[in-house]
Amino acid sequence: EAEVAQSPRYKITEKSQAVAFWCDPISGHATLYWYRQILGQGPELLVQFQDESVVDDSQLPKDRFSAERLKGVDSTLKIQPAELGDSAMYLCASSLAGTNNEQFFGPGTRLTVL
Amino acid sequence: QQQVKQSPQSLIVQKGGISIINCAYENTAFDYFPWYQQFPGKGPALLIAIRPDVSEKKEGRFTISFNKSAKQFSLHIMDSQPGDSATYFCAASKGATNKLIFGTGTLLAVQP
């Protein structure tokens, strides 16, 4: 069964350091999402790609976060510099293009900022 | 207006009982209402979803009830099993955006 792959699964870093997360969506899924899930809360969308284009990054803290999907397949989310409040689960999801298609989530990257 | 309010925060149910989780929304432009199930250390997985043109959708032991006039929808888990113990999230999205707005989650524990 096709799955969304994410790496690393866990990341511990010190504040002010740079971190990067990688996501490989299900093959053929044109839409890719990055969510942040703080412990005890629901996921919050950070950025949404349609192929290689950003369609929504309204909740992305652009002073420190960046995301790219250069060839419209896999994607990288970067944080520089990391802050204590960035500690969370970072989830990647993908879906077929179109309206209200099921979003398939990866296992996430658990980030701890010390 | 973008919020989806979910209750209860946690729920304990005996095996074989009915689990009920409720959500409410304000934005009448929402037109897709999925429920996701999340186990510890895993990403959320779609459980069941409904659109506002129907009042109920059933898949196996899982049923969504939708009240458009009250702007509320709920998940019913019949014959709850210990394997159903997980966190459940309701969500909503509108139109072509596919942007899911999630509730705060309900931690369900089904006791054997």
gemmi code that builds the backbone of each chain (N, CA, C; Angstrom):
import gemmi

chains = {
    "A": [
        ("GLU", (0.846, -1.197, 0.000), (0.000, 0.000, 0.000), (0.877, 1.240, 0.000)),
        ("ALA", (0.570, 2.193, -0.860), (1.347, 3.413, -0.960), (1.193, 4.250, 0.292)),
        ("GLU", (2.290, 4.832, 0.725), (2.279, 5.654, 1.933), (3.084, 6.923, 1.709)),
        ("VAL", (2.795, 7.911, 2.530), (3.586, 9.133, 2.557), (4.800, 8.873, 3.461)),
        ("ALA", (5.977, 9.145, 2.932), (7.195, 8.919, 3.701), (7.715, 10.237, 4.252)),
        ("GLN", (8.197, 10.208, 5.490), (8.786, 11.399, 6.095), (10.076, 11.001, 6.806)),
        ("SER", (11.029, 11.918, 6.792), (12.244, 11.711, 7.568), (12.823, 13.049, 7.995)),
        ("PRO", (13.527, 13.105, 9.138), (13.639, 11.997, 10.086), (12.335, 11.812, 10.862)),
        ("ARG", (12.223, 10.762, 11.620), (11.043, 10.572, 12.450), (11.138, 11.403, 13.722)),
        ("TYR", (12.347, 11.591, 14.209), (12.574, 12.376, 15.419), (13.775, 13.288, 15.194)),
        ("LYS", (13.675, 14.508, 15.757), (14.777, 15.454, 15.636), (14.855, 16.273, 16.908)),
        ("ILE", (16.031, 16.265, 17.512), (16.281, 17.104, 18.674), (17.329, 18.126, 18.274)),
        ("THR", (17.051, 19.380, 18.534), (17.978, 20.424, 18.167), (17.985, 21.504, 19.241)),
        ("GLU", (18.997, 22.326, 19.200), (19.050, 23.450, 20.126), (18.490, 24.686, 19.439)),
        ("LYS", (17.954, 25.577, 20.243), (17.415, 26.804, 19.656), (18.499, 27.545, 18.904)),
        ("SER", (18.086, 28.202, 17.872), (18.897, 28.978, 16.941), (19.562, 28.116, 15.867)),
        ("GLN", (19.423, 26.796, 15.972), (19.952, 25.931, 14.934), (18.957, 25.799, 13.790)),
        ("ALA", (19.450, 25.302, 12.657), (18.593, 25.064, 11.496), (18.187, 23.598, 11.454)),
        ("VAL", (16.943, 23.343, 11.067), (16.464, 21.965, 10.907), (15.722, 21.859, 9.585)),
        ("ALA", (15.707, 20.642, 9.055), (15.004, 20.403, 7.793), (14.291, 19.071, 7.858)),
        ("PHE", (13.100, 19.042, 7.286), (12.291, 17.835, 7.240), (11.990, 17.522, 5.785)),
        ("TRP", (11.917, 16.214, 5.499), (11.701, 15.780, 4.129), (10.422, 14.969, 4.025)),
        ("CYS", (9.738, 15.107, 2.907), (8.495, 14.380, 2.684), (8.448, 13.866, 1.249)),
        ("ASP", (8.070, 12.607, 1.102), (7.854, 12.019, -0.215), (6.395, 11.584, -0.289)),
        ("PRO", (5.578, 12.251, -1.094), (4.151, 11.943, -1.131), (3.861, 10.657, -1.882)),
        ("ILE", (2.620, 10.251, -1.848), (2.187, 9.099, -2.620), (2.321, 9.438, -4.105)),
        ("SER", (2.830, 8.495, -4.871), (3.046, 8.724, -6.291), (1.751, 9.132, -6.992)),
        ("GLY", (1.843, 10.204, -7.758), (0.676, 10.672, -8.489), (-0.142, 11.726, -7.759)),
        ("HIS", (0.179, 11.966, -6.508), (-0.540, 12.991, -5.740), (0.054, 14.367, -6.044)),
        ("ALA", (-0.749, 15.200, -6.669), (-0.267, 16.516, -7.071), (-0.256, 17.517, -5.918)),
        ("THR", (-1.083, 17.271, -4.912), (-1.207, 18.228, -3.815), (-0.467, 17.713, -2.584)),
        ("LEU", (0.338, 18.566, -2.012), (1.133, 18.210, -0.834), (0.931, 19.271, 0.234)),
        ("TYR", (0.800, 18.809, 1.470), (0.522, 19.688, 2.601), (1.554, 19.462, 3.693)),
        ("TRP", (1.937, 20.533, 4.366), (2.695, 20.456, 5.615), (1.813, 21.014, 6.733)),
        ("TYR", (1.672, 20.204, 7.784), (0.918, 20.610, 8.965), (1.844, 20.615, 10.185)),
        ("ARG", (1.501, 21.431, 11.160), (2.150, 21.414, 12.463), (1.110, 21.005, 13.494)),
        ("GLN", (1.468, 20.028, 14.317), (0.557, 19.568, 15.360), (1.236, 19.711, 16.714)),
        ("ILE", (0.760, 20.664, 17.472), (1.249, 20.857, 18.836), (0.570, 19.833, 19.728)),
        ("LEU", (1.289, 19.327, 20.701), (0.767, 18.268, 21.571), (-0.587, 18.659, 22.166)),
        ("GLY", (-1.568, 17.790, 21.984), (-2.886, 18.041, 22.544), (-3.785, 18.876, 21.653)),
        ("GLN", (-3.316, 19.197, 20.444), (-4.115, 20.003, 19.524), (-4.261, 19.311, 18.174)),
        ("GLY", (-5.145, 19.837, 17.357), (-5.298, 19.324, 16.009), (-4.238, 19.891, 15.081)),
        ("PRO", (-3.983, 19.210, 13.968), (-3.013, 19.729, 12.994), (-3.456, 21.089, 12.440)),
        ("GLU", (-2.468, 21.933, 12.173), (-2.702, 23.235, 11.582), (-1.899, 23.327, 10.291)),
        ("LEU", (-2.563, 23.702, 9.205), (-1.880, 23.783, 7.919), (-0.843, 24.897, 7.910)),
        ("LEU", (0.373, 24.544, 7.506), (1.435, 25.543, 7.332), (1.537, 25.982, 5.874)),
        ("VAL", (1.556, 25.003, 4.965), (1.732, 25.325, 3.552), (1.128, 24.212, 2.712)),
        ("GLN", (0.573, 24.616, 1.569), (-0.037, 23.682, 0.630), (0.542, 23.926, -0.751)),
        ("PHE", (0.967, 22.845, -1.401), (1.504, 22.912, -2.760), (0.544, 22.237, -3.732)),
        ("GLN", (0.428, 22.815, -4.904), (-0.191, 22.158, -6.039), (0.943, 22.006, -7.053)),
        ("ASP", (1.353, 20.762, -7.275), (2.587, 20.512, -8.032), (3.723, 21.282, -7.363)),
        ("GLU", (4.424, 22.137, -8.084), (5.551, 22.834, -7.456), (5.179, 24.221, -6.945)),
        ("SER", (3.911, 24.593, -7.098), (3.480, 25.943, -6.725), (2.824, 25.971, -5.355)),
        ("VAL", (3.132, 27.023, -4.598), (2.484, 27.235, -3.310), (1.097, 27.819, -3.544)),
        ("VAL", (0.075, 27.189, -2.975), (-1.281, 27.712, -3.121), (-1.795, 28.326, -1.828)),
        ("ASP", (-1.186, 27.982, -0.697), (-1.574, 28.559, 0.586), (-0.399, 28.466, 1.545)),
        ("ASP", (0.114, 29.573, 1.947), (1.142, 29.602, 3.006), (0.807, 30.691, 4.006)),
        ("SER", (-0.479, 30.954, 4.185), (-0.921, 32.048, 5.034), (-0.546, 31.847, 6.506)),
        ("GLN", (-0.380, 30.605, 6.953), (-0.033, 30.332, 8.354), (1.434, 29.970, 8.521)),
        ("LEU", (2.221, 30.115, 7.509), (3.649, 29.794, 7.595), (4.418, 31.002, 8.121)),
        ("PRO", (5.131, 30.850, 9.231), (5.946, 31.970, 9.758), (7.147, 32.202, 8.838)),
        ("LYS", (6.975, 33.060, 7.892), (7.932, 33.160, 6.800), (9.272, 33.767, 7.215)),
        ("ASP", (9.333, 34.349, 8.408), (10.618, 34.889, 8.839), (11.600, 33.773, 9.185)),
        ("ARG", (11.063, 32.591, 9.509), (11.963, 31.503, 9.900), (11.686, 30.185, 9.182)),
        ("PHE", (10.509, 30.045, 8.612), (10.128, 28.800, 7.944), (10.181, 28.995, 6.422)),
        ("SER", (10.616, 27.936, 5.746), (10.544, 27.930, 4.288), (10.202, 26.518, 3.821)),
        ("ALA", (9.558, 26.447, 2.682), (9.181, 25.150, 2.131), (9.367, 25.188, 0.628)),
        ("GLU", (9.769, 24.062, 0.091), (9.923, 23.977, -1.346), (9.545, 22.593, -1.858)),
        ("ARG", (9.147, 22.597, -3.120), (8.790, 21.343, -3.802), (9.222, 21.538, -5.259)),
        ("LEU", (10.527, 21.514, -5.433), (11.125, 21.993, -6.662), (10.637, 21.278, -7.917)),
        ("LYS", (10.520, 19.972, -7.880), (10.132, 19.232, -9.074), (8.711, 18.717, -8.979)),
        ("GLY", (7.984, 19.238, -8.002), (6.590, 18.836, -7.867), (6.396, 17.443, -7.326)),
        ("VAL", (7.448, 16.886, -6.708), (7.303, 15.539, -6.144), (7.554, 15.628, -4.646)),
        ("ASP", (8.819, 15.394, -4.212), (9.096, 15.464, -2.786), (9.263, 16.924, -2.349)),
        ("SER", (9.269, 17.090, -1.039), (9.262, 18.446, -0.491), (10.132, 18.514, 0.753)),
        ("THR", (10.647, 19.708, 1.016), (11.433, 19.968, 2.215), (10.870, 21.161, 2.947)),
        ("LEU", (10.765, 21.025, 4.260), (10.361, 22.129, 5.147), (11.561, 22.467, 6.023)),
        ("LYS", (11.914, 23.735, 6.066), (13.074, 24.155, 6.830), (12.688, 25.187, 7.877)),
        ("ILE", (13.375, 25.119, 8.994), (13.203, 26.114, 10.045), (14.595, 26.662, 10.384)),
        ("GLN", (14.732, 27.983, 10.297), (16.012, 28.595, 10.631), (15.805, 30.043, 11.063)),
        ("PRO", (16.089, 30.395, 12.321), (16.563, 29.517, 13.386), (15.399, 28.899, 14.145)),
        ("ALA", (15.613, 27.720, 14.709), (14.568, 27.078, 15.498), (14.400, 27.796, 16.834)),
        ("GLU", (13.162, 27.857, 17.301), (12.840, 28.447, 18.604), (12.163, 27.390, 19.471)),
        ("LEU", (12.165, 27.643, 20.762), (11.587, 26.673, 21.703), (10.134, 26.355, 21.342)),
        ("GLY", (9.401, 27.359, 20.903), (7.989, 27.177, 20.571), (7.743, 26.376, 19.312)),
        ("ASP", (8.793, 26.015, 18.607), (8.637, 25.203, 17.401), (8.527, 23.716, 17.710)),
        ("SER", (8.738, 23.346, 18.949), (8.620, 21.936, 19.330), (7.205, 21.456, 19.036)),
        ("ALA", (7.097, 20.431, 18.194), (5.791, 19.964, 17.732), (6.017, 18.749, 16.827)),
        ("MET", (4.912, 18.188, 16.361), (4.947, 17.158, 15.329), (4.701, 17.845, 13.993)),
        ("TYR", (5.547, 17.575, 13.026), (5.371, 18.141, 11.690), (4.909, 17.018, 10.769)),
        ("LEU", (3.710, 17.196, 10.263), (3.062, 16.176, 9.449), (3.026, 16.604, 7.995)),
        ("CYS", (3.291, 15.658, 7.130), (3.145, 15.867, 5.698), (1.971, 15.028, 5.225)),
        ("ALA", (1.201, 15.567, 4.311), (0.073, 14.843, 3.742), (0.053, 15.075, 2.234)),
        ("SER", (-0.599, 14.176, 1.523), (-0.745, 14.363, 0.084), (-2.125, 13.906, -0.352)),
        ("SER", (-2.557, 14.435, -1.485), (-3.845, 14.048, -2.041), (-3.816, 14.214, -3.552)),
        ("LEU", (-4.779, 13.587, -4.195), (-4.968, 13.830, -5.611), (-5.415, 15.275, -5.806)),
        ("ALA", (-5.178, 15.813, -6.967), (-5.644, 17.155, -7.263), (-7.169, 17.155, -7.317)),
        ("GLY", (-7.761, 18.297, -7.033), (-9.215, 18.392, -7.076), (-9.781, 18.734, -5.718)),
        ("THR", (-11.076, 18.770, -5.633), (-11.760, 19.261, -4.439), (-12.060, 18.138, -3.457)),
        ("ASN", (-11.689, 18.391, -2.203), (-12.079, 17.499, -1.101), (-11.667, 16.052, -1.303)),
        ("ASN", (-10.524, 15.849, -1.915), (-9.993, 14.492, -1.988), (-9.326, 14.131, -0.670)),
        ("GLU", (-9.349, 12.858, -0.344), (-8.792, 12.383, 0.920), (-7.327, 12.760, 1.019)),
        ("GLN", (-6.958, 13.304, 2.186), (-5.570, 13.614, 2.473), (-4.968, 12.434, 3.227)),
        ("PHE", (-3.868, 11.941, 2.727), (-3.154, 10.821, 3.353), (-1.954, 11.395, 4.101)),
        ("PHE", (-1.869, 11.082, 5.370), (-0.818, 11.637, 6.214), (0.356, 10.669, 6.385)),
        ("GLY", (1.531, 11.246, 6.466), (2.701, 10.489, 6.837), (2.791, 10.332, 8.345)),
        ("PRO", (3.828, 9.626, 8.841), (3.954, 9.385, 10.279), (4.426, 10.593, 11.069)),
        ("GLY", (4.930, 11.603, 10.376), (5.333, 12.825, 11.056), (6.781, 12.824, 11.514)),
        ("THR", (7.275, 14.028, 11.780), (8.586, 14.230, 12.402), (8.358, 14.933, 13.727)),
        ("ARG", (8.794, 14.296, 14.799), (8.665, 14.913, 16.123), (9.891, 15.769, 16.379)),
        ("LEU", (9.684, 17.089, 16.468), (10.787, 18.032, 16.698), (10.781, 18.493, 18.149)),
        ("THR", (11.933, 18.394, 18.772), (12.123, 18.941, 20.112), (13.240, 19.969, 20.054)),
        ("VAL", (12.933, 21.193, 20.475), (13.913, 22.272, 20.494), (14.294, 22.546, 21.943)),
        ("LEU", (15.583, 22.401, 22.232), (16.074, 22.586, 23.600), (16.683, 23.972, 23.803)),
    ],
    "B": [
        ("GLN", (-14.442, 32.556, 12.785), (-15.301, 31.849, 11.830), (-14.626, 30.622, 11.246)),
        ("GLN", (-13.299, 30.562, 11.349), (-12.575, 29.440, 10.810), (-12.468, 28.283, 11.789)),
        ("GLN", (-12.930, 28.461, 13.020), (-12.744, 27.438, 14.032), (-13.743, 26.302, 13.892)),
        ("VAL", (-13.283, 25.133, 14.347), (-14.147, 23.981, 14.522), (-13.995, 23.575, 15.984)),
        ("LYS", (-15.096, 23.621, 16.707), (-15.052, 23.331, 18.136), (-15.458, 21.890, 18.380)),
        ("GLN", (-14.650, 21.182, 19.156), (-14.852, 19.751, 19.369), (-14.982, 19.447, 20.847)),
        ("SER", (-15.885, 18.513, 21.161), (-16.066, 18.071, 22.546), (-16.545, 16.626, 22.572)),
        ("PRO", (-16.277, 15.877, 23.645), (-15.461, 16.278, 24.790), (-13.969, 16.187, 24.478)),
        ("GLN", (-13.162, 16.654, 25.388), (-11.718, 16.567, 25.226), (-11.247, 15.133, 25.405)),
        ("SER", (-11.902, 14.404, 26.307), (-11.578, 12.997, 26.519), (-12.849, 12.231, 26.845)),
        ("LEU", (-12.799, 10.927, 26.603), (-13.996, 10.102, 26.726), (-13.583, 8.687, 27.109)),
        ("ILE", (-14.250, 8.154, 28.116), (-14.020, 6.765, 28.513), (-15.312, 6.003, 28.319)),
        ("VAL", (-15.226, 4.902, 27.576), (-16.401, 4.109, 27.246), (-16.089, 2.636, 27.524)),
        ("GLN", (-17.083, 1.932, 27.977), (-16.915, 0.491, 28.176), (-17.036, -0.240, 26.849)),
        ("LYS", (-16.326, -1.348, 26.755), (-16.401, -2.180, 25.557), (-17.856, -2.522, 25.251)),
        ("GLY", (-18.222, -2.344, 23.979), (-19.590, -2.601, 23.562), (-20.490, -1.391, 23.629)),
        ("GLY", (-20.026, -0.328, 24.252), (-20.834, 0.880, 24.384), (-20.763, 1.772, 23.150)),
        ("ILE", (-21.469, 2.887, 23.216), (-21.495, 3.853, 22.107), (-20.639, 5.064, 22.485)),
        ("SER", (-19.718, 5.411, 21.594), (-18.898, 6.611, 21.789), (-19.468, 7.715, 20.912)),
        ("ILE", (-19.638, 8.886, 21.485), (-20.195, 10.023, 20.740), (-19.287, 11.232, 20.910)),
        ("ILE", (-18.868, 11.791, 19.786), (-18.013, 12.974, 19.787), (-18.702, 14.040, 18.938)),
        ("ASN", (-18.699, 15.261, 19.438), (-19.445, 16.338, 18.798), (-18.541, 17.456, 18.292)),
        ("CYS", (-18.950, 18.056, 17.179), (-18.234, 19.203, 16.633), (-19.213, 20.258, 16.158)),
        ("ALA", (-18.792, 21.508, 16.240), (-19.606, 22.621, 15.787), (-18.745, 23.582, 14.984)),
        ("TYR", (-19.358, 24.231, 14.009), (-18.624, 25.157, 13.156), (-19.455, 26.411, 12.942)),
        ("GLU", (-18.804, 27.476, 12.485), (-19.490, 28.740, 12.238), (-19.574, 29.087, 10.751)),
        ("ASN", (-18.549, 28.692, 10.003), (-18.467, 29.109, 8.607), (-19.391, 28.276, 7.728)),
        ("THR", (-20.452, 28.883, 7.219), (-21.413, 28.142, 6.405), (-20.866, 27.796, 5.023)),
        ("ALA", (-19.689, 28.275, 4.695), (-19.072, 27.928, 3.410), (-18.405, 26.555, 3.448)),
        ("PHE", (-18.228, 26.012, 4.651), (-17.643, 24.669, 4.742), (-18.557, 23.680, 4.024)),
        ("ASP", (-17.960, 22.779, 3.235), (-18.785, 21.830, 2.481), (-18.235, 20.409, 2.507)),
        ("TYR", (-17.323, 20.164, 3.421), (-16.748, 18.815, 3.526), (-16.316, 18.632, 4.961)),
        ("PHE", (-16.772, 17.513, 5.572), (-16.571, 17.316, 6.999), (-16.044, 15.903, 7.247)),
        ("PRO", (-14.729, 15.767, 7.344), (-14.154, 14.446, 7.599), (-13.849, 14.233, 9.080)),
        ("TRP", (-13.757, 12.983, 9.450), (-13.270, 12.596, 10.772), (-11.986, 11.797, 10.574)),
        ("TYR", (-10.980, 12.130, 11.381), (-9.702, 11.440, 11.325), (-9.449, 10.729, 12.650)),
        ("GLN", (-8.773, 9.594, 12.539), (-8.386, 8.798, 13.699), (-6.866, 8.795, 13.776)),
        ("GLN", (-6.335, 9.030, 14.969), (-4.882, 9.076, 15.118), (-4.440, 8.232, 16.302)),
        ("PHE", (-3.550, 7.277, 16.019), (-2.947, 6.466, 17.071), (-1.609, 7.089, 17.454)),
        ("PRO", (-1.153, 6.844, 18.688), (0.115, 7.444, 19.139), (1.258, 7.125, 18.181)),
        ("GLY", (2.020, 8.153, 17.831), (3.173, 7.968, 16.963), (2.846, 7.836, 15.489)),
        ("LYS", (1.590, 7.984, 15.135), (1.155, 7.859, 13.742), (0.515, 9.155, 13.274)),
        ("GLY", (0.463, 9.301, 11.955), (-0.272, 10.425, 11.402), (-1.763, 10.121, 11.394)),
        ("PRO", (-2.596, 11.153, 11.308), (-4.049, 10.928, 11.253), (-4.429, 10.133, 10.011)),
        ("ALA", (-5.485, 9.347, 10.115), (-6.001, 8.580, 8.984), (-7.488, 8.846, 8.851)),
        ("LEU", (-7.946, 9.044, 7.617), (-9.355, 9.318, 7.386), (-10.211, 8.132, 7.811)),
        ("LEU", (-11.239, 8.449, 8.587), (-12.148, 7.424, 9.081), (-13.439, 7.409, 8.258)),
        ("ILE", (-14.045, 8.555, 8.141), (-15.324, 8.707, 7.440), (-15.513, 10.193, 7.188)),
        ("ALA", (-16.249, 10.527, 6.121), (-16.469, 11.935, 5.797), (-17.886, 12.120, 5.270)),
        ("ILE", (-18.390, 13.350, 5.384), (-19.754, 13.651, 4.937), (-19.782, 15.015, 4.274)),
        ("ARG", (-20.715, 15.191, 3.359), (-20.965, 16.489, 2.739), (-22.325, 16.984, 3.213)),
        ("PRO", (-22.584, 18.282, 3.201), (-23.789, 18.826, 3.843), (-25.102, 18.524, 3.147)),
        ("ASP", (-25.077, 17.803, 2.020), (-26.334, 17.492, 1.354), (-26.999, 16.228, 1.920)),
        ("VAL", (-26.331, 15.573, 2.885), (-26.932, 14.419, 3.550), (-26.875, 14.625, 5.059)),
        ("SER", (-27.788, 13.992, 5.782), (-27.857, 14.182, 7.228), (-27.162, 13.062, 8.000)),
        ("GLU", (-26.873, 11.969, 7.331), (-26.232, 10.864, 8.020), (-25.469, 9.997, 7.036)),
        ("LYS", (-24.332, 9.499, 7.518), (-23.553, 8.563, 6.710), (-23.009, 7.490, 7.624)),
        ("LYS", (-23.171, 6.241, 7.209), (-22.760, 5.124, 8.052), (-21.775, 4.253, 7.294)),
        ("GLU", (-20.682, 3.890, 7.978), (-19.719, 2.952, 7.431), (-19.330, 1.996, 8.551)),
        ("GLY", (-19.898, 0.794, 8.478), (-19.620, -0.184, 9.522), (-20.141, 0.286, 10.868)),
        ("ARG", (-19.253, 0.341, 11.864), (-19.670, 0.772, 13.201), (-19.620, 2.293, 13.366)),
        ("PHE", (-19.179, 3.005, 12.341), (-18.996, 4.450, 12.431), (-20.094, 5.186, 11.664)),
        ("THR", (-20.701, 6.171, 12.329), (-21.768, 6.969, 11.729), (-21.497, 8.437, 11.977)),
        ("ILE", (-21.654, 9.247, 10.921), (-21.647, 10.702, 11.091), (-23.095, 11.175, 11.009)),
        ("SER", (-23.480, 11.983, 11.983), (-24.763, 12.680, 11.933), (-24.484, 14.149, 11.686)),
        ("PHE", (-25.209, 14.749, 10.740), (-24.942, 16.127, 10.337), (-26.206, 16.961, 10.453)),
        ("ASN", (-26.125, 18.066, 11.174), (-27.256, 18.980, 11.342), (-26.853, 20.328, 10.758)),
        ("LYS", (-27.271, 20.562, 9.512), (-26.852, 21.776, 8.809), (-27.385, 23.038, 9.472)),
        ("SER", (-28.633, 23.017, 9.916), (-29.224, 24.230, 10.502), (-28.541, 24.601, 11.813)),
        ("ALA", (-28.128, 23.600, 12.572), (-27.453, 23.855, 13.847), (-25.952, 24.021, 13.665)),
        ("LYS", (-25.444, 23.742, 12.475), (-24.014, 23.795, 12.191), (-23.250, 22.897, 13.147)),
        ("GLN", (-23.749, 21.661, 13.254), (-23.113, 20.695, 14.129), (-23.031, 19.351, 13.420)),
        ("PHE", (-22.011, 18.580, 13.771), (-21.925, 17.220, 13.281), (-21.247, 16.361, 14.344)),
        ("SER", (-21.568, 15.076, 14.315), (-21.067, 14.210, 15.367), (-20.664, 12.848, 14.814)),
        ("LEU", (-19.771, 12.209, 15.529), (-19.308, 10.861, 15.208), (-19.840, 9.916, 16.267)),
        ("HIS", (-20.488, 8.847, 15.814), (-20.954, 7.800, 16.704), (-20.187, 6.524, 16.391)),
        ("ILE", (-19.606, 5.925, 17.418), (-18.937, 4.641, 17.260), (-19.762, 3.608, 18.022)),
        ("MET", (-20.394, 2.733, 17.280), (-21.224, 1.703, 17.889), (-20.358, 0.524, 18.307)),
        ("ASP", (-20.808, -0.206, 19.328), (-20.089, -1.405, 19.775), (-18.589, -1.104, 19.903)),
        ("SER", (-18.254, -0.083, 20.668), (-16.869, 0.370, 20.799), (-15.966, -0.770, 21.288)),
        ("GLN", (-14.783, -0.826, 20.707), (-13.813, -1.875, 21.018), (-12.515, -1.246, 21.553)),
        ("PRO", (-11.760, -2.006, 22.339), (-10.483, -1.462, 22.832), (-9.569, -0.979, 21.708)),
        ("GLY", (-9.634, -1.605, 20.549), (-8.837, -1.180, 19.402), (-9.247, 0.158, 18.840)),
        ("ASP", (-10.396, 0.671, 19.272), (-10.841, 2.002, 18.842), (-10.193, 3.098, 19.672)),
        ("SER", (-9.481, 2.715, 20.722), (-8.836, 3.701, 21.593), (-7.807, 4.484, 20.792)),
        ("ALA", (-8.033, 5.767, 20.659), (-7.222, 6.642, 19.813), (-7.692, 8.067, 20.030)),
        ("THR", (-7.063, 9.000, 19.325), (-7.536, 10.380, 19.322), (-8.305, 10.619, 18.026)),
        ("TYR", (-9.460, 11.224, 18.145), (-10.319, 11.482, 16.996), (-10.413, 12.986, 16.760)),
        ("PHE", (-10.257, 13.374, 15.512), (-10.332, 14.774, 15.125), (-11.447, 14.961, 14.098)),
        ("CYS", (-12.304, 15.942, 14.332), (-13.184, 16.371, 13.267), (-12.479, 17.473, 12.495)),
        ("ALA", (-12.937, 17.710, 11.294), (-12.337, 18.743, 10.465), (-13.379, 19.262, 9.494)),
        ("ALA", (-13.057, 20.379, 8.868), (-13.946, 20.963, 7.862), (-13.110, 21.675, 6.826)),
        ("SER", (-13.621, 21.701, 5.603), (-12.954, 22.471, 4.554), (-14.014, 23.039, 3.621)),
        ("LYS", (-13.589, 23.982, 2.793), (-14.547, 24.620, 1.898), (-14.026, 24.688, 0.478)),
        ("GLY", (-14.938, 24.448, -0.440), (-14.688, 24.653, -1.842), (-13.447, 23.974, -2.362)),
        ("ALA", (-12.733, 24.694, -3.196), (-11.596, 24.112, -3.876), (-10.303, 24.243, -3.095)),
        ("THR", (-10.375, 24.808, -1.893), (-9.121, 25.052, -1.177), (-8.491, 23.781, -0.631)),
        ("ASN", (-9.334, 22.802, -0.278), (-8.861, 21.581, 0.382), (-8.184, 21.843, 1.718)),
        ("LYS", (-8.256, 23.069, 2.211), (-7.608, 23.389, 3.475), (-8.472, 22.881, 4.618)),
        ("LEU", (-7.966, 21.893, 5.346), (-8.696, 21.315, 6.463), (-8.467, 22.146, 7.725)),
        ("ILE", (-9.572, 22.498, 8.388), (-9.526, 23.118, 9.700), (-9.904, 22.032, 10.701)),
        ("PHE", (-8.973, 21.695, 11.591), (-9.187, 20.592, 12.513), (-9.738, 21.083, 13.854)),
        ("GLY", (-10.529, 20.215, 14.479), (-10.902, 20.432, 15.871), (-9.721, 20.101, 16.771)),
        ("THR", (-9.936, 20.241, 18.067), (-8.849, 20.079, 19.030), (-8.615, 18.631, 19.429)),
        ("GLY", (-9.489, 17.723, 19.014), (-9.275, 16.306, 19.264), (-9.994, 15.781, 20.496)),
        ("THR", (-10.343, 14.504, 20.438), (-10.951, 13.793, 21.566), (-10.187, 12.503, 21.792)),
        ("LEU", (-9.663, 12.355, 22.995), (-8.939, 11.133, 23.342), (-9.937, 10.110, 23.859)),
        ("LEU", (-10.123, 9.045, 23.097), (-11.079, 8.001, 23.445), (-10.358, 6.795, 24.038)),
        ("ALA", (-10.836, 6.362, 25.185), (-10.326, 5.138, 25.809), (-11.488, 4.174, 25.970)),
        ("VAL", (-11.374, 3.006, 25.363), (-12.406, 1.984, 25.478), (-11.890, 0.905, 26.428)),
        ("GLN", (-12.569, 0.785, 27.534), (-12.124, -0.152, 28.567), (-12.693, -1.541, 28.328)),
        ("PRO", (-11.852, -2.567, 28.456), (-12.310, -3.949, 28.181), (-13.242, -4.486, 29.251)),
    ],
}
model = gemmi.Model(1)
for chain_id, residues in chains.items():
    chain = gemmi.Chain(chain_id)
    for i, (resn, *xyz) in enumerate(residues, 1):
        res = gemmi.Residue()
        res.name, res.seqid = resn, gemmi.SeqId(i, " ")
        for name, pos in zip(("N", "CA", "C"), xyz):
            atom = gemmi.Atom()
            atom.name, atom.element = name, gemmi.Element(name[0])
            atom.pos, atom.b_iso = gemmi.Position(*pos), 0.0
            res.add_atom(atom)
        chain.add_residue(res)
    model.add_chain(chain)
structure = gemmi.Structure()
structure.add_model(model)
structure.setup_entities()
